[in-house]
Amino acid sequence: MTRLRMAVIGVGHLGQHHARILANMPDVDLVGVVDANPDQARTVAAKLGTEAYEHFEPLIGCVDAVSVVTPTIHHHAVASAFLNAGVPTLVEKPVCRTLAEADDLIALADAAGVPLQVGHIERFNPAFEELARRPIRPKFVEAERHGPFTGRSIDIGAVLDLMIHDLDLLLALVGGPVTRVAAVGAAVFGGYEDMVNARLEFENGCVAHVTASRITRHPKRRLRVWAPEGYAGIDFVTRKLTLVQQSAELREHGIRAEQLDAAAKARLKDEVFGRYLQVLNLDADRKFDQLTAELKHFIYCVRTGHGPRVSGRDGRDALELAERVLAALRAHPWEGSAEGPHGPKPPRPAGWLFPPIQIARPEAA
């Protein structure tokens, strides 16, 4: 098999892992890495035995596919240049800054007849893959995505940085359209929103509560689904899926707990899980690497022409829903009136929850 010539544009925190994985694939020839920081490009290139570039243009015409892992503000400029040249392109999430930019990339990919894949990596989490194969019709969903402040992706807020993962998963699992969006969020550090909660109502009756925070001390990434078929809970960190369903006896005959005598009620407490509610826990291989799976899928699509699991249109749909969340967030009245403060900047504090801790500052030299 001919080796696929590939390059990675942007080899910062995430991009260097794209490059590392591709460099170790036997059917890929990593011909170059690009970064605006030439020292970073040279460091990554030296480790992987490839060429370093400060600009991406010299690689157009020299690659069969490309992975774009730059800051979001550069996605359109970089991806459009490669798509214009007919090069299959993987773009990290969010697909672009605006819907117009996303629409342009989709049109370019369609015109060239090449795959455009968006890096919503949680679609490749084995716990979500397993859930997506089940006959479940979500009617209430809770999604939480919390993490510590990293200092990365500060050109966007928590919605486009974190929540967009779960918005994409919801659209894939529930479908659309979303008929109503309400949101509240706060910019703790004064820039973009650092924490946000959204309530989504779908046309099919599903309601979803989605929370994202990038100033939480301990990471939490989970999805909980209630449906007529039962309950499903995913821990994206441990890649664990928990399924709960009614037993055949309970589905067929039901149970009226209020009509039971004292002895039967006492037995019911011990029989709820087992006789009436059945539980299945599924654990994925802890060594499974989602980014490797995502890149392998992209390469498969490049070689076969198969449509990506997360297409440009999927990325656009997630971005559109994220923009609706942001619009609702900006319109939220903190005091419940049109005159009061709106948006991610909350009202001034009424006081201290506890006495301020005095932090000693280093003396100037």
C-alpha positions in Angstrom: 0.0 0.0 0.0 1.3 3.5 -0.9 2.0 5.5 2.2 -0.2 8.6 2.6 1.7 11.8 2.6 0.4 14.0 5.5 1.2 17.1 7.4 0.0 18.7 10.7 -0.6 22.4 10.7 -0.2 23.6 14.3 1.8 21.5 16.7 1.1 23.0 20.0 -0.5 21.1 22.9 -2.8 19.0 20.8 -1.3 19.2 17.4 2.0 17.6 18.5 0.0 14.5 19.5 -1.6 14.5 16.0 1.9 14.6 14.6 3.2 11.9 17.0 0.5 9.4 16.2 0.7 10.0 12.4 4.4 9.6 12.4 4.1 6.2 14.0 1.5 4.9 11.5 3.0 2.5 9.0 0.8 3.6 6.1 1.5 7.4 6.7 4.5 9.5 5.7 4.5 12.6 7.9 6.2 14.9 5.5 6.1 18.0 7.7 4.8 19.9 10.7 4.0 23.6 10.7 3.8 26.1 13.6 3.9 29.9 13.9 6.5 29.3 16.6 9.5 28.0 14.6 11.2 26.6 17.7 8.2 24.5 18.5 8.0 23.3 14.9 11.7 22.3 14.9 11.5 20.6 18.3 8.5 18.4 17.2 10.0 17.8 13.8 13.3 16.7 15.3 11.6 14.2 17.6 9.6 12.7 14.8 12.1 12.7 12.0 10.3 15.1 9.7 10.6 18.6 8.3 9.7 21.8 10.2 7.9 24.7 8.5 6.9 28.2 9.7 4.3 28.6 7.0 1.9 26.0 5.5 1.9 27.2 1.9 5.0 25.2 0.8 3.2 22.0 1.7 0.2 22.5 -0.7 0.8 20.1 -3.6 3.1 17.9 -1.5 0.5 16.2 0.7 -2.3 13.8 0.2 -4.1 14.9 3.4 -3.7 17.4 6.2 -4.6 17.8 9.9 -5.3 21.4 10.9 -4.8 22.0 14.7 -4.2 25.7 14.8 -6.2 28.2 17.0 -9.8 28.5 15.8 -9.2 31.9 14.2 -6.9 30.4 11.6 -9.0 27.3 10.8 -10.8 28.8 7.7 -7.7 30.3 6.2 -5.6 27.2 6.5 -8.3 24.6 5.7 -9.7 26.5 2.7 -6.2 26.7 1.1 -5.8 22.9 1.2 -9.4 22.2 0.2 -9.0 24.6 -2.8 -6.1 22.4 -3.8 -8.3 19.2 -3.4 -6.6 18.0 -0.3 -8.7 16.0 2.2 -8.7 18.0 5.5 -9.3 17.2 9.2 -10.0 20.4 11.2 -10.1 20.4 15.0 -13.2 21.6 16.7 -14.8 24.1 16.6 -14.8 23.9 12.8 -14.5 27.7 12.3 -15.2 31.0 14.0 -18.4 31.6 12.1 -21.1 29.8 10.2 -20.2 31.6 7.0 -16.6 30.3 7.3 -18.0 26.8 8.0 -20.3 26.9 5.0 -17.4 28.0 2.8 -15.3 25.0 3.9 -18.2 22.6 3.2 -18.7 24.1 -0.2 -15.0 23.8 -1.0 -14.9 20.1 0.1 -18.1 19.3 -1.9 -16.7 21.0 -5.0 -13.4 19.1 -4.7 -15.1 15.8 -3.8 -12.8 15.2 -0.8 -13.5 14.5 2.9 -13.8 17.3 5.4 -13.7 15.9 8.9 -14.2 17.8 12.2 -12.3 16.8 15.3 -15.1 16.1 17.7 -13.1 13.4 19.4 -15.8 12.3 21.9 -17.6 10.6 19.0 -14.8 8.1 19.1 -15.0 7.5 22.9 -15.9 3.7 23.1 -18.5 4.3 25.7 -20.4 6.7 23.4 -19.9 4.4 20.5 -21.5 1.6 22.5 -24.4 3.8 23.5 -25.0 5.0 20.0 -25.5 1.4 18.9 -28.3 0.9 21.4 -32.1 1.5 20.7 -32.4 4.5 23.0 -34.6 7.6 22.5 -33.4 10.2 24.9 -36.1 12.3 26.6 -34.0 14.0 29.3 -30.2 14.5 29.3 -27.7 16.0 31.6 -24.2 16.7 30.3 -21.4 18.0 32.5 -17.9 18.9 31.2 -15.7 20.5 33.9 -12.0 21.0 34.0 -9.2 23.1 35.6 -8.0 26.3 34.0 -5.2 25.4 31.5 -4.4 28.7 29.9 -5.1 27.2 26.5 -7.8 28.1 24.0 -8.2 31.6 25.6 -9.3 32.9 22.2 -12.7 31.4 22.8 -14.9 30.8 25.9 -16.2 27.7 27.6 -19.0 27.1 25.1 -16.7 26.8 22.0 -13.9 25.2 24.1 -15.8 22.6 26.1 -19.5 22.6 25.7 -19.4 22.2 22.0 -18.3 18.6 22.5 -21.6 17.8 24.3 -23.7 19.8 21.9 -22.3 17.7 19.1 -23.0 14.5 21.0 -26.6 15.6 21.7 -27.2 16.3 18.1 -25.8 12.9 17.2 -27.8 11.1 19.9 -31.1 13.0 20.0 -31.3 14.6 16.5 -32.9 17.9 15.9 -34.0 20.5 15.6 -33.6 22.4 18.9 -36.6 24.6 19.3 -35.6 26.6 22.4 -32.4 27.6 24.1 -31.8 29.3 27.5 -28.4 29.9 29.0 -26.6 31.6 31.8 -22.8 32.0 32.2 -20.1 34.0 33.9 -16.8 35.4 32.8 -14.9 34.9 36.1 -11.6 36.3 34.7 -13.3 39.1 32.8 -12.8 37.9 29.2 -14.9 35.1 27.6 -17.3 33.0 29.6 -15.5 30.5 31.9 -18.6 28.7 33.1 -22.1 28.2 31.5 -25.3 26.3 31.8 -27.7 25.8 29.0 -31.2 24.3 28.7 -32.1 22.9 25.3 -35.6 21.8 24.2 -35.8 19.6 21.1 -38.7 19.3 18.7 -39.0 15.6 19.6 -39.7 16.5 23.3 -36.2 15.9 24.7 -34.9 18.3 27.2 -31.2 18.7 27.9 -29.3 20.5 30.6 -25.6 21.1 29.6 -23.0 22.6 31.9 -19.4 23.5 31.1 -16.7 25.0 33.3 -13.0 25.5 32.8 -12.3 26.7 36.3 -13.1 23.5 38.2 -10.4 22.0 40.4 -11.2 18.4 39.4 -12.1 17.2 35.9 -15.6 15.8 35.3 -17.0 14.7 31.9 -20.2 12.7 32.0 -23.4 12.3 30.1 -26.6 10.9 31.7 -29.6 9.9 29.6 -33.2 9.0 30.6 -35.4 7.4 28.0 -38.4 5.1 27.7 -35.9 2.2 27.1 -34.1 3.0 30.4 -31.1 5.0 31.7 -27.6 5.3 30.4 -24.7 7.0 32.1 -21.3 7.7 30.5 -18.1 8.7 32.3 -16.0 10.0 29.5 -12.9 10.0 31.6 -13.0 6.3 32.6 -14.8 5.4 29.3 -17.4 3.5 31.4 -21.0 3.0 30.3 -23.7 2.1 32.8 -27.1 0.9 31.4 -30.3 0.4 33.5 -33.5 -1.1 32.2 -36.8 -2.4 33.5 -37.1 -6.1 33.8 -39.5 -8.0 31.5 -41.8 -8.5 34.5 -41.9 -4.8 35.3 -42.4 -3.8 31.7 -45.3 -6.2 31.3 -47.1 -6.0 34.6 -45.8 -2.9 36.4 -45.9 -2.5 40.1 -48.0 -0.4 42.4 -45.8 0.1 45.4 -48.5 2.0 47.4 -50.7 -1.1 47.3 -48.1 -3.5 48.7 -48.4 -4.7 52.3 -45.5 -4.0 54.8 -43.7 -7.3 54.1 -43.8 -6.8 50.3 -42.6 -3.2 50.6 -39.7 -4.4 52.7 -38.8 -7.0 50.1 -39.1 -4.4 47.3 -36.2 -2.4 48.8 -33.9 -5.3 48.3 -35.4 -6.4 44.9 -35.4 -3.0 43.1 -32.0 -3.6 41.5 -32.0 -7.2 40.2 -35.6 -8.3 40.0 -37.1 -5.0 38.7 -34.3 -2.9 37.4 -31.4 -4.6 35.6 -27.9 -3.0 35.5 -25.1 -3.6 33.0 -21.7 -2.0 33.4 -19.4 -1.8 30.4 -15.8 -0.8 30.7 -13.6 0.0 27.7 -10.0 -0.8 27.3 -8.2 1.8 29.4 -5.3 1.8 26.8 -7.7 2.8 24.0 -6.7 6.1 22.4 -9.5 8.1 20.9 -7.2 10.4 19.0 -5.6 7.5 17.2 -9.1 6.1 16.4 -10.1 9.5 15.0 -7.0 9.8 12.8 -7.4 6.2 11.6 -11.0 6.9 10.6 -9.9 10.1 8.7 -7.2 8.1 6.8 -9.8 5.4 6.0 -12.1 8.1 4.6 -9.3 9.6 2.6 -8.4 6.2 1.1 -12.0 5.0 0.4 -13.9 8.2 -0.1 -16.3 7.2 2.7 -18.1 10.1 4.5 -16.5 11.0 7.8 -18.3 10.1 11.0 -18.1 13.8 12.0 -18.6 15.7 8.7 -18.2 19.4 8.0 -22.0 19.7 8.3 -21.9 18.0 11.7 -19.3 20.5 12.8 -21.4 23.3 11.4 -24.5 22.1 13.2 -22.6 22.0 16.5 -21.2 25.5 15.9 -24.7 26.8 15.0 -26.1 25.4 18.3 -23.1 26.8 20.2 -23.9 30.2 18.7 -27.5 30.0 19.9 -26.2 29.1 23.4 -23.9 32.2 23.3 -26.7 34.4 22.1 -29.0 33.2 24.9 -26.1 33.7 27.4 -25.5 37.3 26.2 -29.2 38.1 26.6 -29.6 36.6 30.1 -30.8 39.3 32.5 -29.0 38.7 35.8 -31.5 40.7 37.8 -34.5 39.6 35.8 -35.1 43.0 34.2 -34.1 44.7 31.0 -32.4 47.5 32.9 -30.1 45.2 34.8 -26.8 43.6 33.7 -26.8 41.0 30.9 -24.5 38.5 29.5 -21.5 36.7 30.9 -20.5 39.6 33.2 -22.4 39.0 36.5 -23.4 41.7 39.0 -20.9 43.0 41.5 -20.6 40.8 44.6 -22.8 41.8 47.5 -20.0 40.8 50.0 -17.5 38.2 50.9 -18.4 34.6 51.5 -15.5 34.4 53.9 -12.7 36.8 54.9 -10.3 37.3 52.0 -7.0 35.3 52.2 -4.0 37.6 52.0 -1.5 36.2 49.5 2.1 37.4 50.0 3.5 38.9 46.8 7.2 38.5 45.9 9.2 41.6 46.5 10.5 43.4 43.5 14.2 42.8 42.9 
